[in-house]
Amino acid sequence: MAYLYYGADARPAEIPDHVLAHVKVVAATKLRRGESFMLTWRHRGEGTGGRTSLWMQPSIPLRFVFDEPEPEALDSEYLRKLANEATSSRGIVLEWDDEAIVGHPGEAPPIDAMAA
């Protein structure tokens, strides 16, 4: 699992490494341009319900922590999907199960940065 720390909250959101690696690229691109967006995910685990939505904006501290020391291979199609969602009024809605990312198109050749 990877961890997303946002703002002054000391409790991180737990998100799979592969998913958060893609969110990191999209967030860095959007926030570097001064563009805000919504990021939403459902709560995971026994007895948890509901969801969290964050308004991602450049002035709020953001930190990504990954369990793996090596960067994840990025899927250009999944990056494009997240980037398109980030520009919508709904924002990015993350979905995953214990085995795979829901809606993930499959493994494509890794890329170093999101296509603008």
FENZI-V534020 format. One record per pair of residues at least 12 apart in sequence whose C-alpha atoms are under 10 Angstrom apart, sorted by the first residue. I is the first residue (numbers start at 1). J is the second residue. D is the distance in Angstrom with one decimal. If there is no record, write none. Layout:
i/j/d
I/J/D
I/J/D
This chain:
i/j/d
1/13/9.7
1/14/6.1
1/15/5.8
1/16/4.6
1/17/5.4
1/18/8.7
1/19/9.5
1/20/9.0
1/65/9.0
1/66/6.9
1/67/6.2
1/68/8.8
2/14/5.8
2/15/5.3
2/16/5.5
2/17/4.8
2/18/8.4
2/19/8.7
2/20/6.7
2/21/8.6
2/64/7.3
2/65/5.6
2/66/4.4
2/67/5.9
2/68/8.4
3/15/6.1
3/16/8.2
3/17/8.1
3/20/7.9
3/63/8.1
3/64/5.9
3/65/5.0
3/66/6.4
3/67/8.5
4/20/7.8
4/23/9.9
4/24/9.3
4/62/7.4
4/63/5.9
4/64/4.9
4/65/6.5
4/66/8.9
5/61/8.0
5/62/5.8
5/63/5.0
5/64/6.5
5/65/8.1
6/54/8.4
6/55/9.8
6/56/8.6
6/60/7.1
6/61/5.9
6/62/4.7
6/63/6.6
6/64/8.9
7/54/9.9
7/56/9.6
7/59/9.1
7/60/5.3
7/61/4.9
7/62/6.4
7/63/8.9
8/60/8.5
8/61/7.6
8/62/9.3
9/61/9.9
12/63/9.2
12/64/9.2
12/65/9.3
13/41/9.4
13/43/9.0
13/52/9.1
13/64/9.8
14/43/9.1
14/44/8.7
14/65/9.7
14/66/10.0
15/41/8.9
15/43/9.8
15/44/9.3
15/66/9.5
15/94/9.1
15/95/9.7
15/96/8.8
16/66/8.8
16/67/9.5
16/96/8.2
16/97/9.4
16/98/8.9
16/100/9.3
16/101/8.7
17/64/9.7
17/65/8.8
17/66/6.1
17/67/7.3
17/68/7.8
17/71/9.1
17/72/7.4
18/66/9.4
18/71/9.1
18/72/6.1
18/73/7.9
18/74/7.9
18/75/9.5
18/100/9.4
18/101/8.4
19/72/9.3
19/74/9.4
19/78/9.3
19/79/9.8
19/94/7.9
19/95/8.9
19/96/8.2
19/100/9.5
19/101/7.2
19/104/9.3
20/64/7.8
20/65/9.1
20/66/8.4
20/72/9.4
20/94/9.4
21/64/8.5
21/65/9.7
21/66/8.4
21/71/7.7
21/72/6.4
21/73/8.5
21/74/7.5
21/79/9.7
22/72/8.6
22/73/9.2
22/74/6.6
22/75/8.0
22/76/9.2
22/78/7.6
22/79/6.0
22/80/9.7
22/82/7.9
22/83/9.5
22/113/9.7
22/114/8.9
23/39/9.0
23/64/9.6
23/78/9.8
23/79/7.9
23/82/7.4
23/83/8.8
23/86/9.8
23/92/8.7
23/94/9.1
24/62/9.7
24/63/9.2
24/64/7.3
24/79/10.0
25/74/9.2
25/79/7.9
25/82/9.7
25/83/9.2
25/112/9.3
25/113/6.9
25/114/6.6
26/79/7.0
26/80/8.8
26/81/10.0
26/82/7.0
26/83/5.9
26/84/9.6
26/86/8.0
26/92/9.8
26/113/9.1
26/114/7.1
26/115/9.8
26/116/9.9
27/39/9.4
27/56/7.9
27/57/9.0
27/58/9.3
27/62/9.5
27/82/9.6
27/83/8.7
27/86/8.6
28/58/9.2
28/62/9.8
28/114/9.8
29/83/9.0
29/113/9.1
29/114/7.8
29/115/9.7
29/116/8.4
30/56/9.2
30/57/8.8
30/58/8.7
30/83/8.5
30/86/8.2
30/87/9.0
31/56/7.9
31/57/6.3
31/58/5.1
31/59/8.9
32/57/9.7
32/58/7.3
33/58/8.8
34/57/7.5
34/58/6.1
34/59/9.2
35/56/8.6
35/57/6.9
35/58/7.5
35/86/9.5
35/87/8.9
36/55/7.0
36/56/5.4
36/57/4.5
36/58/7.0
36/59/9.7
36/86/8.5
36/87/8.9
36/91/9.6
37/54/8.3
37/55/5.9
37/56/5.3
37/57/6.9
37/58/9.9
37/85/9.1
37/86/5.7
37/87/7.0
37/88/8.3
37/89/8.2
37/90/8.7
37/91/5.9
37/92/7.8
38/53/6.6
38/54/5.7
38/55/4.7
38/56/5.9
38/57/8.8
38/85/9.1
38/86/6.9
38/87/9.1
38/88/8.9
38/89/8.0
38/90/7.0
38/91/4.5
38/92/6.1
38/93/8.3
39/52/8.2
39/53/5.5
39/54/5.2
39/55/6.5
39/56/6.9
39/82/10.0
39/85/9.4
39/86/7.8
39/90/8.6
39/91/5.9
39/92/4.8
39/93/6.1
39/94/7.6
40/52/5.5
40/53/4.2
40/54/6.4
40/55/8.9
40/90/9.0
40/91/7.5
40/92/6.1
40/93/4.7
40/94/6.1
40/95/9.0
41/53/6.7
41/54/9.2
41/92/8.5
41/93/5.7
41/94/4.9
41/95/6.5
41/96/9.0
42/93/8.6
42/94/7.6
42/95/7.2
42/96/9.0
44/96/9.5
44/97/8.9
44/98/9.6
52/93/9.9
53/91/9.4
53/92/9.4
53/93/8.7
54/91/9.8
54/92/9.9
55/91/9.2
56/86/10.0
56/91/9.9
72/110/8.7
73/107/8.8
73/108/9.0
73/109/8.1
73/110/5.0
73/111/7.2
73/112/8.4
74/107/8.3
74/108/7.8
74/109/7.6
74/110/4.8
74/111/5.6
74/112/7.3
74/113/8.3
74/114/8.9
75/104/8.9
75/105/8.4
75/106/7.7
75/107/6.1
75/108/5.2
75/109/6.5
75/110/5.6
75/111/6.8
75/112/9.6
75/114/9.3
76/105/9.6
76/107/8.9
76/108/6.7
76/109/7.4
76/110/7.1
76/111/6.5
76/112/9.3
76/113/8.6
76/114/7.0
76/115/7.9
77/104/8.4
77/105/6.8
77/106/8.5
77/107/8.8
77/108/7.3
77/109/9.6
77/114/9.7
77/115/10.0
78/101/9.9
78/103/8.5
78/104/6.2
78/105/6.5
78/106/8.3
78/107/9.1
78/108/8.9
78/114/9.9
79/104/9.8
79/111/9.6
79/113/9.1
79/114/6.4
79/115/8.3
80/114/7.5
80/115/7.6
80/116/9.0
81/103/9.4
81/104/9.1
81/105/9.4
82/94/8.7
83/114/8.5
83/115/9.3
83/116/8.9
